[in-house]
Amino acid sequence: MRDCSLLASRLSQATLQHCPHALAVALGGSQASGRHDDQSDLDLVVLLAEGALIDGARQVAAALLPLVTEPVQLVGGPTWKEGFGCRTSVLYADGFKLELFVVTPDTLPVVERVLRWQPLWGSRHLMPLQAAVARQLTNDRIAARAQFDVGYAHMSICRHLSRGELFAARHVLSSLIAIALALRLFQLGRAYDPVASVKRIVREGLDSDRVVREIEAASTLLGGNALQLAAALHALRRVCWAVLRDLPERSKGTCTAQQHLEQIASAPERWMEACAGAVAAREYVSEPAPLSEVNAPHHLLQGHRLG
């Protein structure tokens, strides 16, 4: 097990000495929340002054990576990771992973995980930005993001299924599973975070939650044929819409956006309906597995009528 506290301190001080544009360094991830274990990696966040982000991330990596070089390692980045920042990652032979996330005030993600960053130095620069993020994380803004996430994934999956692109459909269905889990967590008072939701279910003891079990049942269909994938889509869509309709204190704008989401879903589902005859004519080795309130062949044809 590595001493992540010692490593974080070492890299933090090196940033202070060798990166003149750095405003703050903070711990992120499980190290910041105190929920790390022997297999946890180290997430280090570097806040830079305004400027070219990728160039700044390269400069940070050039200053810090020589301090953590080992005979066996792989380095990736810097590349942008949505919701995190410009990331450089290092993989080591013992399974340890170091992640350096570089952000500027202008590129700071408006997501809940930013509020959990723990400053190692530069708190006078970082904490006001965290407070600004907290003010923006209103229920309406989060609902709007979730509605878009659901609508985008749904449209993509319908397009892939109508074209017979099953691998692509499975890929986006995996994203929709993460979105559905994030919505359930948000409904239960946690943060809406599709990036981390798939990990948080076990960590927060929600394995037996009724809605989580419905999402899990849908996920078991992802290895199946087109009819099973369509069944998974409709089950996940049903869960997402039910949660979005049930969010407390919904504003008029949120309700209107939900209506738009449901209207926008109609045309993509007609794409699947149009190709349903061709799908049904193919030979498959198995029928769709049972799923609560879902009959795959029926809903492939009737999906646009689901509420």
C-alpha positions in Angstrom: 0.0 0.0 0.0 1.4 3.4 -0.9 1.4 6.4 1.4 -0.9 8.7 -0.6 -0.8 11.4 2.0 3.0 11.6 1.7 2.9 11.5 -2.1 0.2 14.2 -2.3 2.2 16.4 0.0 5.3 15.9 -2.1 3.6 16.7 -5.4 1.7 19.6 -3.9 4.9 21.3 -2.7 6.5 20.6 -6.1 3.6 22.4 -7.8 4.0 25.4 -5.5 7.7 25.6 -6.3 7.8 24.8 -10.0 4.4 25.9 -11.4 4.2 29.7 -11.1 0.7 29.9 -12.6 -0.8 27.4 -10.0 -3.3 29.0 -7.6 -4.2 25.9 -5.5 -3.7 22.2 -5.2 -6.4 19.9 -3.7 -7.1 16.3 -3.0 -10.0 14.7 -5.0 -11.8 11.4 -5.1 -11.9 9.0 -2.2 -8.7 10.4 -0.7 -10.6 13.7 -0.2 -13.8 12.1 1.2 -11.9 9.7 3.6 -13.4 6.7 2.0 -10.3 5.3 0.4 -9.0 1.7 0.8 -5.8 -0.2 -0.2 -6.8 -0.2 -3.9 -7.7 3.5 -4.1 -5.8 5.8 -6.5 -4.7 9.3 -5.9 -6.6 12.2 -7.5 -4.7 15.5 -7.3 -6.4 18.7 -8.6 -4.3 21.7 -9.7 -6.0 25.0 -10.1 -4.2 27.3 -12.6 -4.7 30.9 -13.4 -6.7 31.7 -16.5 -4.9 30.7 -19.7 -4.5 27.9 -22.2 -5.7 24.9 -20.3 -4.0 22.0 -22.2 -0.7 23.9 -22.3 -0.9 24.5 -18.6 -1.7 20.8 -18.0 1.4 19.9 -20.0 3.5 22.2 -17.9 2.2 20.7 -14.7 2.8 17.2 -16.0 6.4 18.1 -17.0 7.1 19.4 -13.5 5.5 16.6 -11.5 5.9 13.4 -13.5 9.7 13.2 -13.2 9.1 12.9 -9.4 6.9 9.8 -9.7 8.7 8.0 -12.6 9.2 4.2 -12.1 10.7 1.5 -14.3 7.3 0.1 -15.2 4.6 2.6 -16.0 2.2 3.9 -18.6 1.3 7.6 -19.0 -1.8 9.0 -20.7 -2.8 12.6 -21.3 -3.2 15.4 -20.8 -6.8 15.1 -22.3 -10.0 16.6 -21.3 -12.3 14.5 -19.1 -15.9 15.9 -18.8 -16.8 16.8 -15.2 -13.2 16.6 -14.0 -10.7 18.7 -15.9 -7.7 18.2 -18.1 -6.4 14.8 -17.0 -2.9 13.1 -17.0 -2.9 9.6 -15.7 0.0 7.3 -14.6 -0.5 3.5 -14.2 2.0 1.5 -12.1 3.0 -2.2 -11.9 1.5 -2.6 -8.4 -2.0 -1.5 -9.6 -1.6 2.1 -8.3 -2.9 4.9 -10.4 -2.1 8.6 -10.2 -4.5 11.1 -11.7 -3.6 14.8 -12.2 -6.5 17.0 -13.0 -5.8 20.6 -14.1 -8.5 23.2 -14.2 -8.8 27.0 -14.4 -11.5 29.2 -12.9 -13.2 29.4 -16.3 -13.2 25.6 -16.8 -14.1 24.5 -13.3 -16.8 21.8 -13.7 -20.2 22.7 -12.2 -20.6 19.3 -10.5 -21.0 18.2 -6.9 -17.6 16.5 -6.7 -15.9 19.9 -6.9 -17.4 20.7 -3.4 -15.5 17.7 -1.9 -12.1 18.8 -3.1 -9.8 19.3 -0.1 -7.3 22.1 -0.5 -3.7 21.3 0.3 -2.8 24.9 -0.3 -4.4 27.9 -2.0 -7.7 27.6 -0.3 -8.3 31.4 -0.6 -8.4 30.8 -4.4 -10.3 27.5 -4.5 -12.9 27.9 -1.8 -14.7 30.9 -3.4 -14.9 29.0 -6.6 -16.4 26.0 -4.8 -19.0 28.3 -3.2 -19.9 29.6 -6.7 -20.3 26.0 -7.9 -22.5 25.2 -4.9 -24.8 28.2 -5.7 -25.2 26.9 -9.3 -26.2 23.4 -8.3 -29.9 24.1 -8.0 -32.5 21.4 -8.4 -33.7 23.0 -11.6 -30.2 23.0 -13.1 -29.6 19.4 -12.1 -33.0 18.3 -13.5 -32.3 20.1 -16.8 -29.0 18.3 -17.1 -30.5 15.0 -16.3 -33.3 15.5 -18.8 -30.8 16.3 -21.5 -28.7 13.3 -20.6 -31.7 10.9 -20.8 -32.9 12.4 -24.1 -29.5 12.3 -25.7 -28.8 8.7 -24.7 -32.3 7.6 -25.7 -32.1 9.2 -29.1 -28.7 7.6 -29.8 -29.8 4.1 -28.7 -32.9 4.3 -30.9 -30.7 5.4 -33.9 -28.3 2.5 -33.3 -31.0 -0.1 -32.9 -32.8 1.1 -36.0 -29.6 0.7 -38.0 -28.8 -2.7 -36.5 -25.7 -1.3 -34.7 -26.0 -3.5 -31.7 -22.5 -2.9 -30.3 -23.0 0.8 -30.4 -26.5 0.4 -28.8 -25.0 -1.6 -26.0 -22.3 1.0 -25.4 -24.8 3.8 -25.0 -27.2 1.7 -23.0 -24.4 1.3 -20.5 -24.3 5.1 -20.3 -28.1 5.2 -19.8 -27.7 2.7 -16.9 -25.3 5.1 -15.2 -27.7 7.9 -15.8 -30.6 6.0 -14.4 -28.6 5.1 -11.3 -27.5 8.7 -10.9 -31.1 9.8 -11.0 -32.1 7.3 -8.3 -29.3 8.5 -6.1 -30.4 12.1 -6.7 -34.0 11.1 -5.8 -32.7 9.7 -2.6 -30.9 12.9 -1.7 -27.4 12.2 -3.1 -25.5 14.0 -5.9 -26.5 13.5 -9.5 -23.3 12.1 -11.0 -23.5 9.5 -13.8 -19.7 9.2 -13.9 -19.6 7.9 -10.3 -23.1 6.4 -9.9 -22.1 2.9 -10.9 -19.6 2.7 -8.1 -21.7 4.4 -5.4 -24.5 1.8 -5.4 -22.4 -0.8 -3.5 -20.5 1.7 -1.5 -23.8 3.3 -0.2 -25.5 -0.1 0.5 -28.2 0.4 -2.2 -27.9 -3.1 -3.8 -31.4 -4.1 -2.7 -33.1 -0.8 -3.4 -36.3 -1.5 -5.5 -35.5 0.9 -8.3 -31.8 -0.2 -8.4 -33.0 -3.7 -8.8 -35.2 -2.7 -11.8 -32.2 -1.0 -13.4 -30.1 -4.1 -12.7 -32.7 -6.3 -14.4 -32.6 -4.1 -17.5 -28.8 -4.3 -17.5 -28.9 -8.1 -17.7 -30.4 -7.8 -21.2 -27.4 -5.9 -22.7 -25.8 -9.1 -24.0 -28.9 -10.1 -25.9 -30.4 -9.5 -29.3 -32.1 -6.4 -30.7 -35.4 -7.2 -29.1 -33.7 -7.6 -25.7 -31.8 -4.3 -26.2 -35.1 -2.6 -27.0 -36.6 -4.0 -23.9 -33.7 -2.8 -21.8 -34.1 0.7 -23.4 -37.8 0.9 -22.6 -37.3 -0.3 -19.0 -34.5 2.2 -18.4 -36.5 5.0 -20.0 -39.5 4.2 -17.8 -37.3 4.4 -14.7 -35.7 7.7 -15.7 -39.0 9.3 -16.6 -40.7 8.1 -13.4 -37.9 9.6 -11.3 -37.8 12.9 -13.3 -41.6 13.2 -12.9 -41.3 12.6 -9.1 -38.6 15.1 -8.3 -39.7 17.5 -5.5 -40.3 21.2 -6.0 -40.3 21.0 -9.7 -40.5 24.4 -11.3 -42.7 25.2 -14.3 -39.6 25.2 -16.5 -38.7 21.7 -15.3 -42.2 20.4 -16.0 -42.1 22.0 -19.5 -38.7 20.5 -20.2 -40.0 17.1 -19.2 -42.9 17.4 -21.7 -40.3 18.3 -24.3 -38.2 15.3 -23.4 -41.2 13.0 -23.9 -42.2 14.6 -27.1 -38.6 14.4 -28.5 -38.6 10.7 -27.7 -41.4 9.9 -30.1 -39.7 10.3 -33.4 -36.6 8.1 -32.5 -38.9 5.4 -31.3 -40.8 5.4 -34.6 -37.4 4.6 -36.2 -37.4 1.4 -34.2 -41.0 0.7 -35.0 -40.3 1.1 -38.7 -37.6 -1.5 -38.6 -39.4 -3.8 -36.2 -40.6 -6.1 -39.0 -37.1 -6.7 -40.2 -35.8 -7.3 -36.7 -38.6 -9.8 -35.9 -37.9 -11.7 -39.1 -34.3 -12.5 -38.0 -33.6 -15.8 -36.2 -32.4 -15.5 -32.6 -31.3 -18.3 -30.4 -33.2 -17.1 -27.3 -36.2 -15.1 -26.3 -35.8 -12.0 -24.1 -35.3 -12.7 -20.4 -38.3 -11.8 -18.1 -38.4 -8.2 -17.0 -41.0 -6.6 -14.8 -43.8 -5.1 -16.9 -41.8 -5.4 -20.1 -42.4 -7.7 -23.0 -39.6 -7.0 -25.5 -41.3 -7.8 -28.8 -44.4 -5.9 -27.8 -42.5 -2.9 -26.6 -40.2 -2.8 -29.6 -43.4 -2.1 -31.6 -45.3 -0.1 -29.0 -42.5 1.7 -27.3 -43.6 5.2 -28.3 -46.9 4.6 -26.4 -45.2 3.9 -23.1 -45.7 6.5 -20.4 
